[in-house]
């Protein structure tokens, strides 16, 4: 309807309300950052008129890209609202945003959707390690106070920050490789390792992969305790850790390097642990493959079909055999015939064929669902709605399962650097969808 009232929108809202208020915020209150959120409700030329006014009123004001409905006009990229995962963006300014429940204003009926402090801290560290700013929304109640759940999150962050604040504020993205045990941030010649409690090495030796520099010193950030370390060669370093983690979620290790940290980006495949290769932890996509929205039911790589692939660079430091498992959401497909795909490491490969339900691996499926805060009740509601939709739209493609785990078999890997590639097989019909890809696991075979 707005087209019928376009002139009134321009004069009454934009010219007499929005633009004067923006100038007031800049001139009288010194507001430095503006976050726009609803550009599709305006025609593009009015959004640009607002943007032009802001550039003139405050040349140094920072504006998000949602100031228009066409990308590239703001100063930084704002990711999708309330995703659970963010992809690795290219070298640019970007921001991830999240809220403590599902609402952006206080809603007492939304407490059942509250994210745990642990979940939000993981998201903060993940975002910053990928070069992003993290915007976390807290919503005051009608009386101006914060609710108990938000106060608990505040306190959890504050307690962790007492020892780890320098690993988050004023840091840069991870300059070397992704690590199976957690996340890395950097500042000058310092790396901050955020080691997840589940990734704490049972033998006490943390392997840091992809770092060409020598290490000058390593320190446990809780208690400022010096740690022993060793250069194992091929970009791999070993740091001796205490028997137990110092924090129940992420424990920080401060590593001072000889010079600016640099490396080849090769991730270590660790024979001591289950190795998780998530689709959002790489930027190497081919064909139509691309990260989707990042929410619990859409935290996957979409566009997987003929000619599509996802690649990680990896390193093996000792011979070992691994069981290969792939987690994905298969499409309901109306045509008969196999839908083959390949997982390859170097010159070795395993052939998969899309299945529509897991044949085992319940523990792994449950683990993936937990990371996405997807419980069985949500899982059942999701599938009930999907099946109802498919019944009403026969012949349409639709997801009929999520978090399907397919066991492909074993690979024995020798030391070296390789590409780990997930790709559609050449025999996949050109117009056939493959799946929405989530994760590859390489599990050591004891």
PLY file of the C-alpha trace (Angstrom):
ply
format ascii 1.0
element vertex 446
property float x
property float y
property float z
element edge 445
property int vertex1
property int vertex2
end_header
0.00 0.00 0.00
2.87 2.38 0.62
3.08 3.15 -3.11
-0.29 4.93 -2.82
1.13 7.08 -0.03
4.65 7.57 -1.36
4.57 11.35 -1.36
3.24 11.40 2.20
5.98 8.97 3.26
8.55 11.25 1.68
7.29 14.50 3.18
5.63 13.55 6.48
7.92 10.73 7.59
11.32 11.06 5.89
11.64 14.84 5.55
9.76 15.99 8.66
10.38 13.14 11.11
13.22 10.72 10.31
15.86 13.09 8.94
15.38 15.77 11.66
15.60 13.11 14.36
18.77 11.65 12.82
20.36 15.13 12.74
19.30 15.68 16.35
20.90 12.41 17.46
24.16 13.32 15.70
24.33 17.04 16.52
22.90 17.11 20.06
23.80 13.69 21.43
26.94 12.68 19.53
25.60 9.28 18.46
28.40 7.50 16.60
26.82 4.23 15.42
23.45 3.84 13.68
21.81 0.46 13.21
19.08 0.36 10.55
16.81 -2.65 10.23
13.86 -2.24 7.82
15.03 -0.97 4.41
12.60 -3.11 2.32
9.70 -1.01 3.66
11.06 2.03 1.81
11.79 2.58 -1.87
15.52 2.54 -2.50
15.78 6.25 -3.33
14.41 7.25 0.10
16.91 5.01 1.86
19.69 6.68 -0.13
18.30 10.11 0.80
18.56 9.18 4.48
22.09 7.83 3.95
23.18 11.01 2.13
21.84 13.13 5.01
23.79 11.08 7.54
27.05 11.32 5.58
26.68 15.10 5.51
25.62 15.46 9.16
28.20 13.04 10.56
31.05 12.12 8.19
32.56 9.80 10.84
29.32 8.12 11.88
29.32 4.32 11.42
26.27 2.89 9.61
25.31 -0.74 9.04
24.50 -2.05 5.57
20.80 -2.39 6.38
20.41 1.31 5.70
19.37 0.20 2.19
17.90 -2.96 0.72
20.86 -3.31 -1.67
24.21 -4.41 -0.24
27.33 -2.29 -0.22
26.01 1.10 0.91
26.83 0.94 4.63
30.12 0.63 6.49
29.83 -2.95 7.73
27.90 -6.14 7.14
25.31 -7.18 9.71
24.70 -10.91 9.72
21.24 -12.49 9.93
19.28 -12.03 13.18
19.60 -14.67 15.90
21.65 -17.22 13.95
23.48 -19.87 15.92
26.53 -19.91 13.65
28.28 -17.43 11.40
30.32 -18.33 8.31
33.85 -17.10 7.73
33.40 -13.78 5.98
36.05 -12.36 3.69
38.40 -9.66 4.98
35.86 -6.96 5.78
34.08 -5.34 8.70
31.11 -7.39 9.86
28.96 -7.85 12.93
27.04 -10.80 14.31
23.97 -10.11 16.42
22.12 -12.22 18.91
19.57 -11.78 21.69
19.34 -13.62 24.97
15.92 -15.13 24.18
14.19 -15.05 20.78
12.74 -11.57 21.32
14.51 -8.23 20.85
12.30 -6.55 23.44
11.40 -7.95 26.85
8.84 -10.77 26.58
8.01 -12.71 29.74
6.46 -15.49 27.61
9.79 -16.07 25.81
11.78 -17.42 28.77
11.54 -20.95 27.40
13.73 -19.85 24.49
16.47 -18.34 26.65
19.99 -19.08 25.42
22.37 -20.25 28.11
25.35 -18.04 29.04
27.62 -20.85 27.84
25.98 -20.85 24.42
26.33 -17.06 24.08
29.95 -17.01 25.25
30.82 -19.62 22.63
29.14 -17.46 19.99
31.06 -14.36 21.14
34.43 -16.10 20.86
33.55 -17.76 17.55
32.46 -14.41 16.06
35.52 -12.48 17.19
37.86 -15.26 16.01
36.40 -14.78 12.51
37.02 -11.02 12.57
33.51 -9.91 13.57
32.07 -7.62 16.22
29.45 -9.25 18.44
26.24 -7.38 19.29
24.36 -9.01 22.18
20.90 -7.65 22.95
19.62 -7.35 26.55
16.02 -6.20 26.94
14.98 -4.27 30.07
11.57 -4.90 31.58
8.83 -2.27 31.73
10.20 -0.93 35.01
13.67 -0.39 33.50
15.32 -3.28 35.33
16.97 -6.33 33.74
15.36 -9.70 34.35
17.09 -12.40 36.36
18.08 -14.47 33.33
19.87 -11.53 31.70
21.64 -10.68 34.95
22.94 -14.24 35.16
24.34 -13.91 31.62
25.95 -10.56 32.53
27.60 -12.16 35.54
28.80 -15.21 33.60
30.46 -12.97 30.99
31.93 -10.72 33.69
33.44 -13.65 35.60
35.04 -15.04 32.44
36.30 -11.59 31.39
38.21 -11.07 34.65
40.92 -13.33 33.21
40.21 -13.24 29.47
39.11 -9.70 28.49
42.31 -8.95 26.57
41.65 -11.96 24.33
38.40 -10.38 23.07
38.79 -6.58 23.07
40.84 -4.95 20.32
41.85 -8.22 18.72
41.96 -9.47 15.13
40.70 -12.64 13.48
42.56 -15.94 13.67
45.57 -15.48 11.33
46.57 -19.15 11.10
44.33 -22.25 11.00
41.10 -23.43 12.58
41.70 -25.74 15.51
39.69 -28.78 16.54
39.87 -27.84 20.22
38.51 -24.26 20.06
39.09 -20.75 18.68
41.96 -18.27 18.25
42.12 -14.47 18.33
45.22 -12.35 17.75
46.80 -9.02 18.69
50.19 -8.06 17.26
52.56 -10.97 17.86
50.21 -12.61 20.40
47.79 -15.48 19.82
44.98 -16.12 22.30
43.92 -19.77 22.31
40.41 -20.43 23.64
40.44 -24.13 24.51
37.00 -25.71 24.94
36.64 -27.98 27.96
35.55 -30.83 25.68
38.75 -30.35 23.64
41.11 -30.38 26.63
43.78 -32.97 25.67
43.68 -36.10 27.80
47.47 -36.49 27.55
48.02 -32.87 28.62
49.62 -31.79 25.33
47.73 -29.23 23.24
48.69 -29.26 19.57
48.67 -25.85 17.85
48.65 -26.30 14.08
49.40 -23.97 11.18
51.88 -21.63 12.96
55.19 -21.09 11.15
56.65 -18.84 13.88
58.58 -19.98 16.92
56.93 -19.40 20.31
58.61 -17.09 22.86
56.30 -17.85 25.79
52.98 -19.46 26.64
50.83 -18.56 29.66
47.64 -19.91 31.22
45.51 -16.75 31.47
43.82 -17.90 34.68
46.49 -17.37 37.33
49.11 -16.15 34.81
50.92 -19.51 34.94
53.83 -20.18 32.55
53.52 -23.26 30.34
56.12 -25.41 28.63
56.05 -25.73 24.85
57.84 -27.44 21.97
58.13 -26.93 18.20
57.31 -30.28 16.55
57.97 -29.06 12.99
55.66 -28.72 9.96
53.90 -25.78 11.62
52.85 -27.81 14.68
53.61 -26.81 18.28
52.88 -28.67 21.50
51.94 -26.80 24.70
51.88 -28.65 28.02
48.64 -27.91 29.89
47.54 -28.57 33.48
45.58 -31.75 34.05
42.25 -29.91 34.24
40.79 -26.91 32.43
40.71 -23.66 34.44
37.19 -22.75 33.23
34.19 -25.04 32.67
33.75 -23.77 29.08
36.72 -21.91 27.53
40.17 -21.58 29.09
42.52 -18.99 27.60
46.17 -19.62 26.69
48.27 -16.56 25.77
50.98 -17.40 23.23
53.66 -14.81 22.40
55.25 -15.50 19.01
58.56 -14.52 17.43
57.15 -11.92 15.06
53.71 -11.51 13.50
51.93 -14.90 13.48
51.76 -16.49 10.04
50.96 -19.92 8.68
49.64 -21.98 5.78
46.08 -22.43 7.10
46.36 -26.21 7.39
44.14 -27.72 10.08
45.55 -30.65 12.00
43.71 -33.96 11.88
44.26 -35.18 15.44
44.48 -38.95 16.00
43.59 -38.46 19.70
40.16 -36.85 19.19
37.05 -36.70 17.05
37.75 -34.15 14.30
34.84 -31.90 13.30
34.86 -30.10 9.94
31.88 -27.76 9.98
30.73 -26.23 6.70
30.96 -22.68 8.12
34.65 -23.08 8.98
35.97 -22.54 5.47
35.60 -20.06 2.61
36.48 -22.54 -0.13
33.25 -23.24 -2.01
32.69 -24.15 -5.65
29.60 -24.24 -7.85
26.44 -23.06 -6.12
27.57 -24.07 -2.62
27.11 -21.26 -0.09
26.43 -20.78 3.64
22.76 -20.45 4.58
21.10 -18.45 7.36
22.89 -20.00 10.34
19.82 -20.73 12.47
19.20 -24.14 14.01
17.33 -25.57 11.02
19.44 -23.62 8.49
23.01 -23.90 9.76
24.26 -25.64 6.65
25.84 -25.20 3.24
23.08 -24.85 0.67
23.28 -25.20 -3.12
24.98 -28.61 -3.04
24.39 -30.18 -6.44
26.16 -30.92 -9.69
29.53 -29.13 -9.76
29.38 -28.03 -6.10
32.05 -28.67 -3.48
33.38 -27.62 -0.07
37.13 -27.74 0.72
39.34 -27.53 3.83
43.16 -27.59 3.88
44.40 -30.16 6.38
47.61 -31.65 7.78
48.37 -35.13 9.10
51.34 -35.45 11.45
51.29 -39.19 12.11
49.81 -42.24 10.38
46.33 -43.14 11.58
43.03 -44.60 10.42
39.83 -42.57 10.62
36.16 -43.41 10.27
34.43 -40.86 8.03
30.90 -39.66 8.81
28.87 -36.96 7.06
25.98 -35.00 8.62
23.43 -33.37 6.31
19.77 -32.59 5.71
18.55 -34.62 2.70
15.92 -33.34 0.32
12.78 -35.22 -0.48
13.33 -35.98 -4.18
10.59 -37.20 -6.49
12.78 -39.06 -8.99
14.25 -42.51 -8.49
17.95 -43.28 -8.63
21.03 -42.70 -6.48
22.40 -39.29 -5.56
26.12 -39.95 -5.17
28.79 -37.72 -3.60
32.46 -38.05 -2.69
34.64 -37.27 0.33
38.29 -37.12 -0.73
41.56 -36.49 1.12
44.52 -36.33 -1.23
44.28 -39.28 -3.63
41.93 -41.27 -1.37
38.16 -41.05 -1.59
34.97 -42.60 -0.24
31.68 -42.71 -2.09
28.41 -41.75 -0.40
24.83 -41.89 -1.54
22.13 -39.69 -0.03
20.04 -41.46 2.60
16.92 -40.05 4.23
17.44 -41.33 7.77
20.42 -42.27 9.91
21.37 -45.92 10.18
23.04 -45.70 13.55
25.35 -43.02 14.96
22.66 -41.82 17.37
25.24 -40.28 19.69
26.75 -38.17 16.91
23.35 -37.05 15.66
22.36 -36.06 19.20
25.64 -34.12 19.58
25.01 -32.12 16.38
21.45 -31.37 17.44
22.65 -30.18 20.85
25.08 -27.71 19.24
22.08 -26.25 17.40
19.88 -26.26 20.54
17.54 -28.62 18.71
15.69 -30.86 21.15
13.45 -33.80 20.31
10.26 -31.75 20.74
11.44 -29.15 18.23
12.66 -31.96 15.96
9.23 -33.60 15.92
7.39 -30.31 15.35
9.76 -29.42 12.51
9.11 -32.69 10.71
5.37 -32.58 11.29
5.18 -29.17 9.62
7.44 -30.26 6.78
5.39 -33.36 6.03
2.17 -31.35 6.11
3.69 -28.89 3.64
4.89 -31.66 1.34
1.45 -33.31 1.43
-0.09 -30.03 0.30
2.56 -29.47 -2.39
3.13 -32.83 -4.12
6.12 -32.88 -6.41
7.88 -30.05 -4.55
11.31 -30.47 -3.05
11.41 -30.27 0.72
13.47 -31.43 3.65
12.00 -34.50 5.27
14.82 -35.07 7.76
17.48 -33.03 9.53
20.80 -34.12 11.03
21.04 -37.37 9.07
24.37 -39.15 9.74
25.86 -41.30 6.98
28.81 -43.62 7.70
31.09 -43.79 4.66
33.89 -46.07 5.87
37.54 -45.76 6.88
40.59 -43.95 5.51
44.20 -44.52 6.54
46.13 -41.27 6.26
49.88 -40.72 6.06
51.73 -37.56 7.20
51.45 -34.61 4.84
49.32 -31.66 3.77
46.12 -32.31 1.80
42.79 -30.94 0.69
39.74 -32.44 2.35
36.98 -32.13 -0.26
33.26 -32.86 -0.17
31.82 -32.76 -3.69
28.97 -34.01 -5.79
29.87 -37.10 -7.81
30.05 -36.71 -11.58
27.17 -39.20 -11.92
24.78 -37.02 -9.91
22.02 -35.95 -12.34
22.64 -32.37 -13.39
19.35 -31.04 -11.97
19.20 -33.28 -8.90
19.70 -31.68 -5.46
22.24 -33.41 -3.23
21.63 -32.24 0.35
22.15 -29.32 2.68
25.55 -30.11 4.12
26.41 -29.60 7.79
29.52 -31.42 9.01
32.18 -34.05 8.26
33.64 -36.06 11.14
36.92 -37.93 11.08
36.91 -40.28 14.07
40.11 -42.15 14.99
39.80 -45.92 14.74
41.42 -47.38 17.83
0 1
1 2
2 3
3 4
4 5
5 6
6 7
7 8
8 9
9 10
10 11
11 12
12 13
13 14
14 15
15 16
16 17
17 18
18 19
19 20
20 21
21 22
22 23
23 24
24 25
25 26
26 27
27 28
28 29
29 30
30 31
31 32
32 33
33 34
34 35
35 36
36 37
37 38
38 39
39 40
40 41
41 42
42 43
43 44
44 45
45 46
46 47
47 48
48 49
49 50
50 51
51 52
52 53
53 54
54 55
55 56
56 57
57 58
58 59
59 60
60 61
61 62
62 63
63 64
64 65
65 66
66 67
67 68
68 69
69 70
70 71
71 72
72 73
73 74
74 75
75 76
76 77
77 78
78 79
79 80
80 81
81 82
82 83
83 84
84 85
85 86
86 87
87 88
88 89
89 90
90 91
91 92
92 93
93 94
94 95
95 96
96 97
97 98
98 99
99 100
100 101
101 102
102 103
103 104
104 105
105 106
106 107
107 108
108 109
109 110
110 111
111 112
112 113
113 114
114 115
115 116
116 117
117 118
118 119
119 120
120 121
121 122
122 123
123 124
124 125
125 126
126 127
127 128
128 129
129 130
130 131
131 132
132 133
133 134
134 135
135 136
136 137
137 138
138 139
139 140
140 141
141 142
142 143
143 144
144 145
145 146
146 147
147 148
148 149
149 150
150 151
151 152
152 153
153 154
154 155
155 156
156 157
157 158
158 159
159 160
160 161
161 162
162 163
163 164
164 165
165 166
166 167
167 168
168 169
169 170
170 171
171 172
172 173
173 174
174 175
175 176
176 177
177 178
178 179
179 180
180 181
181 182
182 183
183 184
184 185
185 186
186 187
187 188
188 189
189 190
190 191
191 192
192 193
193 194
194 195
195 196
196 197
197 198
198 199
199 200
200 201
201 202
202 203
203 204
204 205
205 206
206 207
207 208
208 209
209 210
210 211
211 212
212 213
213 214
214 215
215 216
216 217
217 218
218 219
219 220
220 221
221 222
222 223
223 224
224 225
225 226
226 227
227 228
228 229
229 230
230 231
231 232
232 233
233 234
234 235
235 236
236 237
237 238
238 239
239 240
240 241
241 242
242 243
243 244
244 245
245 246
246 247
247 248
248 249
249 250
250 251
251 252
252 253
253 254
254 255
255 256
256 257
257 258
258 259
259 260
260 261
261 262
262 263
263 264
264 265
265 266
266 267
267 268
268 269
269 270
270 271
271 272
272 273
273 274
274 275
275 276
276 277
277 278
278 279
279 280
280 281
281 282
282 283
283 284
284 285
285 286
286 287
287 288
288 289
289 290
290 291
291 292
292 293
293 294
294 295
295 296
296 297
297 298
298 299
299 300
300 301
301 302
302 303
303 304
304 305
305 306
306 307
307 308
308 309
309 310
310 311
311 312
312 313
313 314
314 315
315 316
316 317
317 318
318 319
319 320
320 321
321 322
322 323
323 324
324 325
325 326
326 327
327 328
328 329
329 330
330 331
331 332
332 333
333 334
334 335
335 336
336 337
337 338
338 339
339 340
340 341
341 342
342 343
343 344
344 345
345 346
346 347
347 348
348 349
349 350
350 351
351 352
352 353
353 354
354 355
355 356
356 357
357 358
358 359
359 360
360 361
361 362
362 363
363 364
364 365
365 366
366 367
367 368
368 369
369 370
370 371
371 372
372 373
373 374
374 375
375 376
376 377
377 378
378 379
379 380
380 381
381 382
382 383
383 384
384 385
385 386
386 387
387 388
388 389
389 390
390 391
391 392
392 393
393 394
394 395
395 396
396 397
397 398
398 399
399 400
400 401
401 402
402 403
403 404
404 405
405 406
406 407
407 408
408 409
409 410
410 411
411 412
412 413
413 414
414 415
415 416
416 417
417 418
418 419
419 420
420 421
421 422
422 423
423 424
424 425
425 426
426 427
427 428
428 429
429 430
430 431
431 432
432 433
433 434
434 435
435 436
436 437
437 438
438 439
439 440
440 441
441 442
442 443
443 444
444 445
